[in-house]
Amino acid sequence: MKNNESIRKSLAEVYQAVAPVMAVGWIFAVSVVITAALGIWIDKTFHTSPLFFLTGAILGIALGIYNLIITIRELNEKNKK
């Protein structure tokens, strides 16, 4: 019984360590998709294709990279403690 509890505790620690890294991929993808979709909508509305699509995609990539940097900094600070 005690062995199962220690396994659960160690699995919980692993999940807590891996969760921010897994979230970065999703946040990166979602930021690109949402900003690109917004750009497509603006392009269709104002007949400016592909200006806002490209702008939205580049903005989404930049936001994803920014989030990646912030997450890495937070993980580094957490590991130093």
C-alpha positions in Angstrom: 0.0 0.0 0.0 2.8 2.4 0.9 4.6 1.6 -2.3 1.6 2.6 -4.4 1.4 5.9 -2.6 5.1 6.6 -3.3 4.6 5.8 -7.0 1.6 8.2 -7.2 3.6 10.9 -5.4 6.5 10.5 -7.8 4.2 10.5 -10.8 2.5 13.7 -9.6 5.9 15.3 -9.3 6.8 14.2 -12.8 3.5 15.6 -14.2 4.1 18.9 -12.4 7.5 19.2 -13.9 6.4 18.3 -17.5 3.1 20.3 -17.6 4.6 23.7 -18.4 6.7 22.3 -21.2 3.7 20.5 -22.7 1.6 23.6 -22.4 4.1 25.7 -24.4 3.4 23.6 -27.5 -0.3 24.1 -27.3 -0.1 27.8 -26.5 2.3 28.2 -29.5 0.0 26.4 -31.9 -3.2 28.2 -30.6 -1.6 31.6 -30.8 -0.6 31.1 -34.4 -3.9 29.6 -35.4 -6.0 32.3 -33.8 -4.0 35.2 -35.1 -3.8 33.7 -38.6 -7.6 33.0 -38.6 -8.2 36.6 -37.5 -6.0 37.7 -40.4 -7.9 35.6 -42.8 -11.2 37.1 -41.6 -9.8 40.7 -41.9 -8.5 39.9 -45.4 -11.9 38.5 -46.5 -13.7 41.5 -45.0 -11.5 44.2 -46.5 -10.2 42.3 -49.6 -6.6 42.7 -48.6 -5.4 39.1 -49.1 -2.8 38.0 -47.9 -1.6 41.1 -46.0 -3.4 40.5 -42.6 -3.1 36.7 -42.8 0.7 37.0 -43.0 0.7 39.7 -40.4 -1.4 37.5 -38.1 0.8 34.4 -38.7 4.0 36.4 -37.9 2.4 37.9 -34.8 1.3 34.5 -33.6 4.7 33.1 -34.1 6.2 36.0 -32.2 3.7 35.6 -29.4 4.5 31.8 -29.2 8.3 32.5 -29.1 7.7 35.1 -26.4 5.7 32.6 -24.3 8.4 30.0 -24.8 11.0 32.4 -23.5 8.9 33.3 -20.4 8.2 29.7 -19.6 11.9 28.8 -19.9 12.8 31.6 -17.6 10.2 30.5 -15.0 11.5 26.9 -15.2 15.1 28.1 -14.7 14.1 30.2 -11.7 12.1 27.3 -10.2 15.1 24.9 -10.7 17.5 27.3 -9.1 15.5 27.3 -5.8 
